[in-house]
Amino acid sequence: MSRRLRIAMIAPPWFDLPPEGYGGIEYMCSYLVDALVDRGHEVTLVSSGRNGTKAQHVRTYEFPQWRRLGEPLPDLVHTASVRRVLDSLEIDVIHDHSLVGPLLAEDRDVPTIVTLHEPVEGDYKEYFSLLRDSVHRVAISASQRANAPELNWHSTVYNGIAPDNFRFQKEKEDWILFLGQCVPHKGMHTAIDAAREAGVTIRIAAKCSEPAEIDYFESQIRPRLGDGVEWLDEVGGERKKALLSAARCLIFPIAWDEPFGMVMIEAMASGTPVVALRRGSVAEVVDHGVSGIICDSATELPAAIRQSAHLDPESCRNAAVSRFSSALMAERYENVYTSVIKLTRTSR
C-alpha cells in the first residue's frame, strides 16, 4: 500500500450490506469495503439499511428499498442524500456503484470511480458514454468491456469474495443447484430441462418478488415443478453457503452476456464446479475442465452435469482463492484509486 486513503463507497439503495439474500452488487461492495479496511484505508460506506461491514457508515434510508425496485424516486432520494454526505466528508476518492450518483461527478474536485455492473448496451451504454470524462469507468470483465470499446475505460477489475466465508465440502450430494434471480435471461427453465434430462434432482433458490419475476415463474417455472425439481425460494446467509457447498454442481445456463456472475466464484470457493453456457464473462471465470464445464449449447448441459461429478472440489476452491479473492480485488482497486488521484492532481 502506498498510503492510507480516505474512500467514500456509494452503494445502491436497494439492499443491506451485506444482503440477507439476493444482491450481487451489495455482496461485492461488502467484500471490497472490508478488504480495504483490512489494508489500512479509511472507508465511509453510504448505503441504506443496516451496515454489516467494517467501514464507517452513513445511512440514506433507514430500511433498504428493495420493495420499490424499478421505481426512480428511491435512487434519486438516495443520490440527493449522498451529495449532502459527501459535502461533509474529507475524502480522497469516491467509488460509486449506484446508477444516478455518477451524474454528480462533474462538479466535484475529488475523482469519482464508477464500477459498471450491467452489460454495457442500449440506454445503459448511452448513459455512461454521455458522462464522458467526469467519471473513471471500471469494467468487471473483459467481456463487458469489449461490448463498448469506445468508452474511456480506466481499468478492468474482477469481482472478489472472501473465500473463508464459504464452506468447503469435498463430498458432494446427488443434486444440482440453481441460485440467482427468477428472470428469463438467467435460464432457470433451461436448468430444469437439463436436470430432468440428466436424471438428477435440481434445487432452485431464487429471488422472485418483482412483477416480471412472478410472471416468468407462473408461465415457465411453475409448470415445470414436480418430481426432481425443488423450489426453495430466496435464500441467504448460512443456508445459501450450505447449498453451495453440498451441490454436485452449480448450473448457470445464462441467456445474456453476464458481465461477471458472483455466484460462480461463490460456488467455486465452496468446492463446487460450475456448469455454464458460454456467454459473457463465463470463459473468463470458469477454467473449463478444472473449476467447471463450459457448454456451447443447451443440448450439451445434461452430459456436462453428469461429467461435473468427476471434477476435483479442491481445484475449484483453489481457482477461487487464487484468482477471485477480495484481498486481490482490493489491491487492484487500490491501484485504480491511486492512479485516478494522481491523474486528477496532474490535470489541475
CORGIUR-V956421 format. One record per helix or strand of 2 or more residues. SS is the DSSP state (H for helix, E for strand). FROM is the first residue (numbers start at 1). TO is the last residue. If there is no record, write none. Layout:
BEGIN
ss=SS from=FROM to=TO
ss=SS from=FROM to=TO
END
This chain:
BEGIN
ss=E from=6 to=10
ss=H from=24 to=38
ss=E from=42 to=47
ss=E from=56 to=59
ss=H from=66 to=68
ss=H from=73 to=87
ss=E from=93 to=96
ss=H from=101 to=107
ss=E from=111 to=115
ss=H from=122 to=130
ss=H from=132 to=134
ss=E from=136 to=139
ss=H from=142 to=146
ss=E from=153 to=156
ss=H from=163 to=165
ss=E from=175 to=181
ss=H from=184 to=186
ss=H from=188 to=198
ss=E from=201 to=207
ss=H from=211 to=224
ss=E from=229 to=233
ss=H from=237 to=246
ss=E from=249 to=252
ss=H from=262 to=269
ss=E from=273 to=277
ss=H from=282 to=285
ss=E from=292 to=295
ss=H from=298 to=308
ss=H from=313 to=323
ss=H from=326 to=347
END
